[in-house]
Amino acid sequence: MIITTPNNNTIEIANTITGKEKILYNGNVVSAKRTVAGGIHLFTATESNEVVNYEVEIRSRWHGMGYYVNVRRNGVMIFSNK
């Protein structure tokens, strides 16, 4: 899944069935971890000379098939497929 931020940067979310999650920002890995039911990835980026905090939340759907993603930029939701 690839998300475009308000400043036209990209966040790529890779999640495998084995629980390995990886977050890429403009093609660079900024967070990676292995989880059972999803996790929260935090990272910072500099956009237009401003430090921006991102939170990418990945969670399993209630029936266990698939996952949903919430992305926040400086605490404001910019994407959700929940």
N, CA, C and O atoms as a printed pandas DataFrame, in Angstrom:
     atom_number atom_name residue_name chain_id  residue_number  x_coord  y_coord  z_coord
0              1         N          MET        A               1    0.853   -1.166    0.000
1              2        CA          MET        A               1    0.000    0.000    0.000
2              3         C          MET        A               1    0.903    1.233    0.000
3              4         O          MET        A               1    1.850    1.310    0.783
4              5         N          ILE        A               2    0.614    2.187   -0.868
5              6        CA          ILE        A               2    1.387    3.421   -0.951
6              7         C          ILE        A               2    0.446    4.602   -0.717
7              8         O          ILE        A               2   -0.615    4.708   -1.332
8              9         N          ILE        A               3    0.864    5.478    0.184
9             10        CA          ILE        A               3    0.081    6.657    0.545
10            11         C          ILE        A               3    0.903    7.891    0.184
11            12         O          ILE        A               3    2.115    7.915    0.400
12            13         N          THR        A               4    0.259    8.902   -0.358
13            14        CA          THR        A               4    0.923   10.166   -0.656
14            15         C          THR        A               4    0.573   11.166    0.443
15            16         O          THR        A               4   -0.599   11.348    0.776
16            17         N          THR        A               5    1.596   11.814    1.006
17            18        CA          THR        A               5    1.387   12.783    2.079
18            19         C          THR        A               5    0.953   14.133    1.502
19            20         O          THR        A               5    1.013   14.327    0.287
20            21         N          PRO        A               6    0.517   15.066    2.352
21            22        CA          PRO        A               6    0.116   16.389    1.857
22            23         C          PRO        A               6    1.230   17.126    1.103
23            24         O          PRO        A               6    0.935   17.984    0.270
24            25         N          ASN        A               7    2.498   16.810    1.376
25            26        CA          ASN        A               7    3.614   17.460    0.685
26            27         C          ASN        A               7    4.158   16.605   -0.455
27            28         O          ASN        A               7    5.297   16.792   -0.884
28            29         N          ASN        A               8    3.352   15.668   -0.946
29            30        CA          ASN        A               8    3.700   14.800   -2.079
30            31         C          ASN        A               8    4.883   13.872   -1.831
31            32         O          ASN        A               8    5.610   13.532   -2.765
32            33         N          ASN        A               9    5.080   13.463   -0.591
33            34        CA          ASN        A               9    6.036   12.407   -0.272
34            35         C          ASN        A               9    5.253   11.103   -0.215
35            36         O          ASN        A               9    4.024   11.119   -0.146
36            37         N          THR        A              10    5.955    9.978   -0.243
37            38        CA          THR        A              10    5.253    8.696   -0.223
38            39         C          THR        A              10    5.608    7.899    1.027
39            40         O          THR        A              10    6.751    7.883    1.484
40            41         N          ILE        A              11    4.583    7.238    1.561
41            42        CA          ILE        A              11    4.749    6.285    2.647
42            43         C          ILE        A              11    4.277    4.949    2.106
43            44         O          ILE        A              11    3.121    4.803    1.709
44            45         N          GLU        A              12    5.173    3.976    2.091
45            46        CA          GLU        A              12    4.823    2.631    1.630
46            47         C          GLU        A              12    4.734    1.716    2.839
47            48         O          GLU        A              12    5.631    1.690    3.681
48            49         N          ILE        A              13    3.648    0.972    2.915
49            50        CA          ILE        A              13    3.404    0.072    4.042
50            51         C          ILE        A              13    3.424   -1.350    3.521
51            52         O          ILE        A              13    2.606   -1.732    2.684
52            53         N          ALA        A              14    4.370   -2.130    4.027
53            54        CA          ALA        A              14    4.493   -3.537    3.640
54            55         C          ALA        A              14    4.185   -4.387    4.864
55            56         O          ALA        A              14    4.825   -4.243    5.906
56            57         N          ASN        A              15    3.210   -5.265    4.735
57            58        CA          ASN        A              15    2.791   -6.123    5.840
58            59         C          ASN        A              15    2.638   -7.536    5.288
59            60         O          ASN        A              15    1.930   -7.746    4.303
60            61         N          THR        A              16    3.292   -8.494    5.911
61            62        CA          THR        A              16    3.209   -9.869    5.433
62            63         C          THR        A              16    2.360  -10.712    6.364
63            64         O          THR        A              16    2.094  -10.319    7.500
64            65         N          ILE        A              17    1.942  -11.850    5.892
65            66        CA          ILE        A              17    1.125  -12.766    6.688
66            67         C          ILE        A              17    1.902  -13.308    7.892
67            68         O          ILE        A              17    1.299  -13.763    8.863
68            69         N          THR        A              18    3.224  -13.261    7.833
69            70        CA          THR        A              18    4.051  -13.739    8.949
70            71         C          THR        A              18    4.201  -12.688   10.038
71            72         O          THR        A              18    4.836  -12.951   11.059
72            73         N          GLY        A              19    3.629  -11.499    9.841
73            74        CA          GLY        A              19    3.670  -10.459   10.858
74            75         C          GLY        A              19    4.812   -9.482   10.719
75            76         O          GLY        A              19    4.992   -8.630   11.589
76            77         N          LYS        A              20    5.590   -9.573    9.656
77            78        CA          LYS        A              20    6.675   -8.618    9.455
78            79         C          LYS        A              20    6.120   -7.362    8.794
79            80         O          LYS        A              20    5.521   -7.419    7.720
80            81         N          GLU        A              21    6.331   -6.231    9.453
81            82        CA          GLU        A              21    5.855   -4.949    8.950
82            83         C          GLU        A              21    7.058   -4.071    8.621
83            84         O          GLU        A              21    8.067   -4.085    9.327
84            85         N          LYS        A              22    6.935   -3.312    7.543
85            86        CA          LYS        A              22    8.008   -2.415    7.139
86            87         C          LYS        A              22    7.379   -1.140    6.592
87            88         O          LYS        A              22    6.449   -1.189    5.788
88            89         N          ILE        A              23    7.903    0.014    7.041
89            90        CA          ILE        A              23    7.428    1.309    6.586
90            91         C          ILE        A              23    8.572    1.990    5.843
91            92         O          ILE        A              23    9.680    2.112    6.365
92            93         N          LEU        A              24    8.289    2.434    4.616
93            94        CA          LEU        A              24    9.273    3.159    3.818
94            95         C          LEU        A              24    8.756    4.571    3.575
95            96         O          LEU        A              24    7.581    4.769    3.265
96            97         N          TYR        A              25    9.640    5.545    3.720
97            98        CA          TYR        A              25    9.309    6.944    3.443
98            99         C          TYR        A              25   10.190    7.375    2.285
99           100         O          TYR        A              25   11.415    7.414    2.402
100          101         N          ASN        A              26    9.557    7.699    1.166
101          102        CA          ASN        A              26   10.279    8.044   -0.068
102          103         C          ASN        A              26   11.316    6.977   -0.424
103          104         O          ASN        A              26   12.420    7.294   -0.867
104          105         N          GLY        A              27   10.946    5.709   -0.225
105          106        CA          GLY        A              27   11.800    4.597   -0.609
106          107         C          GLY        A              27   12.815    4.156    0.425
107          108         O          GLY        A              27   13.500    3.154    0.219
108          109         N          ASN        A              28   12.934    4.881    1.541
109          110        CA          ASN        A              28   13.887    4.531    2.599
110          111         C          ASN        A              28   13.165    3.911    3.786
111          112         O          ASN        A              28   12.146    4.435    4.236
112          113         N          VAL        A              29   13.686    2.796    4.299
113          114        CA          VAL        A              29   13.073    2.137    5.457
114          115         C          VAL        A              29   13.223    3.038    6.681
115          116         O          VAL        A              29   14.337    3.410    7.050
116          117         N          VAL        A              30   12.097    3.386    7.309
117          118        CA          VAL        A              30   12.121    4.224    8.505
118          119         C          VAL        A              30   11.660    3.460    9.740
119          120         O          VAL        A              30   11.865    3.925   10.861
120          121         N          SER        A              31   11.042    2.296    9.553
121          122        CA          SER        A              31   10.613    1.468   10.678
122          123         C          SER        A              31   10.353    0.053   10.180
123          124         O          SER        A              31    9.844   -0.154    9.078
124          125         N          ALA        A              32   10.713   -0.916   11.017
125          126        CA          ALA        A              32   10.433   -2.325   10.701
126          127         C          ALA        A              32   10.307   -3.082   12.006
127          128         O          ALA        A              32   11.078   -2.860   12.940
128          129         N          LYS        A              33    9.341   -3.971   12.069
129          130        CA          LYS        A              33    9.153   -4.806   13.254
130          131         C          LYS        A              33    8.285   -6.000   12.903
131          132         O          LYS        A              33    7.619   -6.020   11.868
132          133         N          ARG        A              34    8.302   -6.985   13.771
133          134        CA          ARG        A              34    7.459   -8.168   13.630
134          135         C          ARG        A              34    6.406   -8.128   14.734
135          136         O          ARG        A              34    6.732   -7.975   15.911
136          137         N          THR        A              35    5.136   -8.266   14.341
137          138        CA          THR        A              35    4.046   -8.220   15.306
138          139         C          THR        A              35    3.079   -9.376   15.058
139          140         O          THR        A              35    3.127  -10.034   14.019
140          141         N          VAL        A              36    2.205   -9.606   16.033
141          142        CA          VAL        A              36    1.195  -10.649   15.889
142          143         C          VAL        A              36   -0.108  -10.067   15.344
143          144         O          VAL        A              36   -0.690  -10.609   14.404
144          145         N          ALA        A              37   -0.561   -8.967   15.935
145          146        CA          ALA        A              37   -1.841   -8.384   15.526
146          147         C          ALA        A              37   -1.695   -6.954   15.025
147          148         O          ALA        A              37   -2.676   -6.212   14.978
148          149         N          GLY        A              38   -0.499   -6.567   14.656
149          150        CA          GLY        A              38   -0.271   -5.210   14.174
150          151         C          GLY        A              38    0.404   -4.354   15.224
151          152         O          GLY        A              38    0.418   -4.693   16.407
152          153         N          GLY        A              39    0.955   -3.253   14.784
153          154        CA          GLY        A              39    1.672   -2.386   15.704
154          155         C          GLY        A              39    1.621   -0.942   15.270
155          156         O          GLY        A              39    0.951   -0.587   14.301
156          157         N          ILE        A              40    2.349   -0.105   16.015
157          158        CA          ILE        A              40    2.427    1.314   15.725
158          159         C          ILE        A              40    3.874    1.658   15.402
159          160         O          ILE        A              40    4.791    1.310   16.145
160          161         N          HIS        A              41    4.058    2.339   14.296
161          162        CA          HIS        A              41    5.380    2.749   13.839
162          163         C          HIS        A              41    5.455    4.272   13.923
163          164         O          HIS        A              41    4.587    4.964   13.391
164          165         N          LEU        A              42    6.474    4.790   14.581
165          166        CA          LEU        A              42    6.685    6.222   14.717
166          167         C          LEU        A              42    7.967    6.609   13.997
167          168         O          LEU        A              42    8.977    5.914   14.113
168          169         N          PHE        A              43    7.937    7.706   13.260
169          170        CA          PHE        A              43    9.151    8.222   12.633
170          171         C          PHE        A              43    8.987    9.708   12.371
171          172         O          PHE        A              43    7.872   10.227   12.340
172          173         N          THR        A              44   10.111   10.385   12.182
173          174        CA          THR        A              44   10.098   11.803   11.861
174          175         C          THR        A              44   10.705   12.006   10.474
175          176         O          THR        A              44   11.512   11.203   10.005
176          177         N          ALA        A              45   10.302   13.082    9.843
177          178        CA          ALA        A              45   10.818   13.435    8.524
178          179         C          ALA        A              45   10.896   14.957    8.442
179          180         O          ALA        A              45   10.189   15.662    9.162
180          181         N          THR        A              46   11.742   15.446    7.579
181          182        CA          THR        A              46   11.827   16.884    7.338
182          183         C          THR        A              46   11.159   17.184    6.004
183          184         O          THR        A              46   11.555   16.668    4.959
184          185         N          GLU        A              47   10.140   18.027    6.065
185          186        CA          GLU        A              47    9.388   18.411    4.875
186          187         C          GLU        A              47    9.330   19.934    4.816
187          188         O          GLU        A              47    8.817   20.566    5.739
188          189         N          SER        A              48    9.840   20.521    3.762
189          190        CA          SER        A              48    9.850   21.984    3.587
190          191         C          SER        A              48   10.459   22.672    4.807
191          192         O          SER        A              48    9.900   23.632    5.337
192          193         N          ASN        A              49   11.614   22.165    5.243
193          194        CA          ASN        A              49   12.355   22.721    6.385
194          195         C          ASN        A              49   11.598   22.634    7.708
195          196         O          ASN        A              49   11.885   23.395    8.632
196          197         N          GLU        A              50   10.633   21.716    7.812
197          198        CA          GLU        A              50    9.857   21.520    9.034
198          199         C          GLU        A              50    9.959   20.050    9.444
199          200         O          GLU        A              50    9.795   19.159    8.611
200          201         N          VAL        A              51   10.229   19.799   10.725
201          202        CA          VAL        A              51   10.257   18.430   11.234
202          203         C          VAL        A              51    8.820   17.978   11.459
203          204         O          VAL        A              51    8.043   18.640   12.148
204          205         N          VAL        A              52    8.486   16.844   10.866
205          206        CA          VAL        A              52    7.129   16.319   10.919
206          207         C          VAL        A              52    7.162   14.945   11.584
207          208         O          VAL        A              52    8.032   14.126   11.287
208          209         N          ASN        A              53    6.202   14.695   12.491
209          210        CA          ASN        A              53    6.094   13.403   13.170
210          211         C          ASN        A              53    4.985   12.583   12.523
211          212         O          ASN        A              53    3.865   13.060   12.339
212          213         N          TYR        A              54    5.315   11.349   12.185
213          214        CA          TYR        A              54    4.335   10.435   11.597
214          215         C          TYR        A              54    4.084    9.257   12.537
215          216         O          TYR        A              54    4.982    8.792   13.240
216          217         N          GLU        A              55    2.849    8.797   12.527
217          218        CA          GLU        A              55    2.451    7.593   13.248
218          219         C          GLU        A              55    1.684    6.716   12.272
219          220         O          GLU        A              55    0.666    7.134   11.720
220          221         N          VAL        A              56    2.173    5.503   12.062
221          222        CA          VAL        A              56    1.506    4.554   11.180
222          223         C          VAL        A              56    1.037    3.394   12.050
223          224         O          VAL        A              56    1.847    2.669   12.627
224          225         N          GLU        A              57   -0.270    3.228   12.136
225          226        CA          GLU        A              57   -0.871    2.172   12.951
226          227         C          GLU        A              57   -1.392    1.076   12.020
227          228         O          GLU        A              57   -2.186    1.339   11.118
228          229         N          ILE        A              58   -0.940   -0.138   12.249
229          230        CA          ILE        A              58   -1.389   -1.287   11.465
230          231         C          ILE        A              58   -2.066   -2.254   12.428
231          232         O          ILE        A              58   -1.476   -2.637   13.438
232          233         N          ARG        A              59   -3.286   -2.648   12.128
233          234        CA          ARG        A              59   -4.045   -3.552   12.999
234          235         C          ARG        A              59   -4.752   -4.618   12.165
235          236         O          ARG        A              59   -5.159   -4.365   11.031
236          237         N          SER        A              60   -4.891   -5.798   12.732
237          238        CA          SER        A              60   -5.662   -6.863   12.092
238          239         C          SER        A              60   -7.141   -6.527   12.155
239          240         O          SER        A              60   -7.617   -5.941   13.127
240          241         N          ARG        A              61   -7.852   -6.899   11.121
241          242        CA          ARG        A              61   -9.308   -6.727   11.142
242          243         C          ARG        A              61   -9.904   -7.723   12.136
243          244         O          ARG        A              61   -9.266   -8.725   12.460
244          245         N          TRP        A              62  -11.104   -7.463   12.618
245          246        CA          TRP        A              62  -11.707   -8.256   13.677
246          247         C          TRP        A              62  -11.836   -9.727   13.310
247          248         O          TRP        A              62  -11.778  -10.582   14.193
248          249         N          HIS        A              63  -12.007  -10.040   12.047
249          250        CA          HIS        A              63  -12.176  -11.430   11.622
250          251         C          HIS        A              63  -10.832  -12.087   11.305
251          252         O          HIS        A              63  -10.788  -13.262   10.942
252          253         N          GLY        A              64   -9.730  -11.329   11.441
253          254        CA          GLY        A              64   -8.398  -11.880   11.223
254          255         C          GLY        A              64   -7.959  -11.945    9.777
255          256         O          GLY        A              64   -6.826  -12.334    9.492
256          257         N          MET        A              65   -8.835  -11.570    8.857
257          258        CA          MET        A              65   -8.492  -11.610    7.436
258          259         C          MET        A              65   -8.154  -10.202    6.976
259          260         O          MET        A              65   -9.044   -9.365    6.825
260          261         N          GLY        A              66   -6.889   -9.940    6.754
261          262        CA          GLY        A              66   -6.470   -8.622    6.304
262          263         C          GLY        A              66   -6.152   -7.692    7.456
263          264         O          GLY        A              66   -6.161   -8.093    8.620
264          265         N          TYR        A              67   -5.871   -6.451    7.118
265          266        CA          TYR        A              67   -5.504   -5.461    8.118
266          267         C          TYR        A              67   -5.981   -4.087    7.663
267          268         O          TYR        A              67   -6.309   -3.871    6.496
268          269         N          TYR        A              68   -6.008   -3.167    8.625
269          270        CA          TYR        A              68   -6.313   -1.784    8.290
270          271         C          TYR        A              68   -5.172   -0.895    8.747
271          272         O          TYR        A              68   -4.361   -1.290    9.585
272          273         N          VAL        A              69   -5.113    0.309    8.192
273          274        CA          VAL        A              69   -4.025    1.234    8.450
274          275         C          VAL        A              69   -4.581    2.618    8.767
275          276         O          VAL        A              69   -5.492    3.100    8.094
276          277         N          ASN        A              70   -4.027    3.247    9.792
277          278        CA          ASN        A              70   -4.278    4.653   10.093
278          279         C          ASN        A              70   -2.932    5.365   10.031
279          280         O          ASN        A              70   -1.949    4.884   10.594
280          281         N          VAL        A              71   -2.880    6.508    9.352
281          282        CA          VAL        A              71   -1.652    7.295    9.274
282          283         C          VAL        A              71   -1.955    8.696    9.789
283          284         O          VAL        A              71   -2.882    9.360    9.326
284          285         N          ARG        A              72   -1.150    9.131   10.759
285          286        CA          ARG        A              72   -1.294   10.472   11.315
286          287         C          ARG        A              72   -0.027   11.275   11.045
287          288         O          ARG        A              72    1.087   10.766   11.160
288          289         N          ARG        A              73   -0.218   12.524   10.689
289          290        CA          ARG        A              73    0.882   13.467   10.470
290          291         C          ARG        A              73    0.723   14.583   11.489
291          292         O          ARG        A              73   -0.255   15.329   11.454
292          293         N          ASN        A              74    1.689   14.695   12.400
293          294        CA          ASN        A              74    1.594   15.666   13.512
294          295         C          ASN        A              74    0.276   15.536   14.260
295          296         O          ASN        A              74   -0.330   16.537   14.641
296          297         N          GLY        A              75   -0.170   14.293   14.471
297          298        CA          GLY        A              75   -1.377   14.016   15.234
298          299         C          GLY        A              75   -2.681   14.109   14.466
299          300         O          GLY        A              75   -3.737   13.804   15.018
300          301         N          VAL        A              76   -2.637   14.523   13.206
301          302        CA          VAL        A              76   -3.840   14.670   12.388
302          303         C          VAL        A              76   -3.922   13.494   11.416
303          304         O          VAL        A              76   -2.967   13.208   10.695
304          305         N          MET        A              77   -5.065   12.819   11.405
305          306        CA          MET        A              77   -5.265   11.687   10.512
306          307         C          MET        A              77   -5.216   12.143    9.055
307          308         O          MET        A              77   -5.967   13.029    8.646
308          309         N          ILE        A              78   -4.322   11.526    8.278
309          310        CA          ILE        A              78   -4.259   11.857    6.840
310          311         C          ILE        A              78   -4.701   10.677    5.989
311          312         O          ILE        A              78   -4.935   10.842    4.791
312          313         N          PHE        A              79   -4.822    9.473    6.584
313          314        CA          PHE        A              79   -5.275    8.302    5.826
314          315         C          PHE        A              79   -5.823    7.273    6.788
315          316         O          PHE        A              79   -5.272    7.057    7.867
316          317         N          SER        A              80   -6.914    6.638    6.391
317          318        CA          SER        A              80   -7.469    5.501    7.126
318          319         C          SER        A              80   -8.262    4.644    6.152
319          320         O          SER        A              80   -9.027    5.159    5.338
320          321         N          ASN        A              81   -8.075    3.346    6.241
321          322        CA          ASN        A              81   -8.912    2.434    5.463
322          323         C          ASN        A              81   -9.659    1.495    6.387
323          324         O          ASN        A              81   -9.971    0.359    6.027
324          325         N          LYS        A              82   -9.937    1.979    7.567
325          326        CA          LYS        A              82  -10.620    1.171    8.585
326          327         C          LYS        A              82  -12.059    0.931    8.214
327          328         O          LYS        A              82  -12.785    0.270    8.956
